[in-house]
Amino acid sequence: MESLKKYNIIDNVIDYSAHVKDMKLKFINDFYDRRVEKKVDKIYELSSYRDIFIESIKKKKDKKINKLVQEKTNLDYKYKNKDIDKSLYESLDLQLNLEKRTIEIENFYKEVIIKKEKKWNVFIDKKRAKYKLIINKINAAREKHCNKVEELLKNQINVIETKSSQILEIENKEFANNAKILQNYKYNKNLIEDKNKLELNKIGPLDYEKKSIFNSDKVDEKTKQLNLISNSKEYKKLRGQINSKFLFDFSTKVKIKDKTISTINSFKLVIFIMIFTIGIGVAQPLFFTTQNWINILSQNAALGCFAIGVTLIILTGGIDLSIGSTLAFSTAIGAKMIVDGNNIWVVLIMIVVFSSASGLISGVLVSYFKLPPFIVTLVLMLVWRGATYIKLENKIIPFESDFLNFLTQYKIFAIPLIVYILFALAIVVGVLMKFSRYGRSIYAMGGNYKAAELSGIKVKPLLLSVYVFGGICMAFGSLIYMARVKVATPTTGNAWELDAIACVVLGGTSLNGGKGGVVQTMIGWFVMSVLTNALVVVGIDSNIQFIIKGVVILIAILSNTKITILNRIYKKTKMYLKI
């Protein structure tokens, strides 16, 4: 049977501190090793650039010599073919003077190569000396931080060892408490009780053996559990004291710094736009009024629903260009039905059915027929736009509904209900994408379609469902739009696909799929909404606003792409200029 043991707190704390030390020192060494490697790599990179540069000079030399050889070959051919006489041949051959000119070229480029190699080597030696000093500083900083970690832990262990008598007393108390718990454990009592019954012949030996094995196993499990050092309150307390010394240590600061830089990098365009809007707010005091911000949220709530819907599609690596036309035809259907006196719930059901059907058509063509999402949704954009003109007979149709009025007029904390509908939709879809198997499958499919398929995900039905789900989100957007505008026109929703995609891209969701999410889209939506409002407040023409939004999308895509080629060109150009 397993025996109950004392926790031996001090030894365990020393072991834990050694583990912490190893972990912290590894982080420090890895961090500084990477910095040293970067400097060493730069020297190798410079040597590589030197070799490439010298090789390019040699190629120029070979090219010139080959040209002379070709001229000599052509001259010999003409002479042998009797195109020229002997005297002319000798005159031209003397003028060409292949051997002499070849030697001159060889000598010239030899001097150039020696000169350039010398300059390169001087340049590399300077850099090597500079990097050597930097590496020495890096190693000094490494040693400083390593010594600090060791000193901190050493001091902490010394403090703990001075309290060894108190800790030993606590150990004995915890051991006695565990012994009492084990003694009162029902399976231990059963063991004693069964043993007494066996002695009194109240139980047979076979039954006793069977029960004894079961009860002994349970007692062993409990003993093992009680023997775990993590159960010791004093051990937890001392371990917490060690951890508290490293709350703001080197590794934590580096991680916070890296996370901050990464976040700023991801949202640099968002930050720039917000700074721009704040500047407008300073110039236009009405911009920062409560009513203006409520207007920003309510006027763009429909766009937010469309952006959420298209986020799911973009996460799969697809696109949807039919957003504006879907909105237009949904509004046309709703307006006609309301004007004809249909029940509002029937109208809402029809809008959901149409939007879902539109998504279903896209999904089937993209997933099962393998057609490009761009082409499929472009076709649907044209189809639904044409259908809208036909449905409305090229007229503007106003409509009224008590339910739609309720959505815009009913307010909670001065904010219209349609804003709460948007955020409720965002929360539901966000939770679904982050915590459900369905959401994880979408990310997997967007990251690598083939790998997702090989891993057992039914990619075709999944992709189909994403387009249908996107259509349902668009139905919510259409409902909010109808509640706010209460008029259907053939041009409703023009270029809304641009705004919706801008929200998604601005938030940082990758157009390649597999990266991003609803939270990022909502950030992008908010920034886009504020930007649009700011442009209106400033009085910028609506046509120019389209240009600005297009530029914003382009910059957002570029800012989320690691463009290293420009940096490489810059580095090489700078280097050659120095040489």
HELIX and SHEET records of a PDB file:
HELIX    1   1 ILE A    9  LYS A   80  1                                  72    
HELIX    2   2 LYS A   86  LEU A   96  1                                  11    
HELIX    3   3 LEU A   98  THR A  162  1                                  65    
HELIX    4   4 SER A  164  GLN A  183  1                                  20    
HELIX    5   5 LYS A  186  GLU A  199  1                                  14    
HELIX    6   6 PRO A  205  ASN A  227  1                                  23    
HELIX    7   7 ILE A  229  ASN A  231  5                                   3    
HELIX    8   8 LYS A  233  SER A  244  1                                  12    
HELIX    9   9 PHE A  250  SER A  266  1                                  17    
HELIX   10  10 LYS A  268  ALA A  283  1                                  16    
HELIX   11  11 PRO A  285  PHE A  288  5                                   4    
HELIX   12  12 THR A  290  GLN A  299  1                                  10    
HELIX   13  13 ALA A  301  LEU A  315  1                                  15    
HELIX   14  14 ILE A  323  VAL A  339  1                                  17    
HELIX   15  15 ILE A  344  SER A  367  1                                  24    
HELIX   16  16 PRO A  373  LEU A  392  1                                  20    
HELIX   17  17 ASP A  402  GLN A  409  1                                   8    
HELIX   18  18 LEU A  417  PHE A  435  1                                  19    
HELIX   19  19 ARG A  437  GLY A  447  1                                  11    
HELIX   20  20 TYR A  449  LEU A  454  1                                   6    
HELIX   21  21 VAL A  459  VAL A  485  1                                  27    
HELIX   22  22 TRP A  496  GLY A  507  1                                  12    
HELIX   23  23 VAL A  518  VAL A  538  1                                  21    
HELIX   24  24 SER A  542  SER A  559  1                                  18    
HELIX   25  25 ILE A  565  LYS A  578  1                                  14    
SHEET    1   A 2 ILE A 397  PRO A 398  0                                        
SHEET    2   A 2 VAL A 487  ALA A 488 -1                                        
SHEET    1   B 2 LYS A 411  ILE A 412  0                                        
SHEET    2   B 2 ILE A 415  PRO A 416 -1                                        
END                                                                             
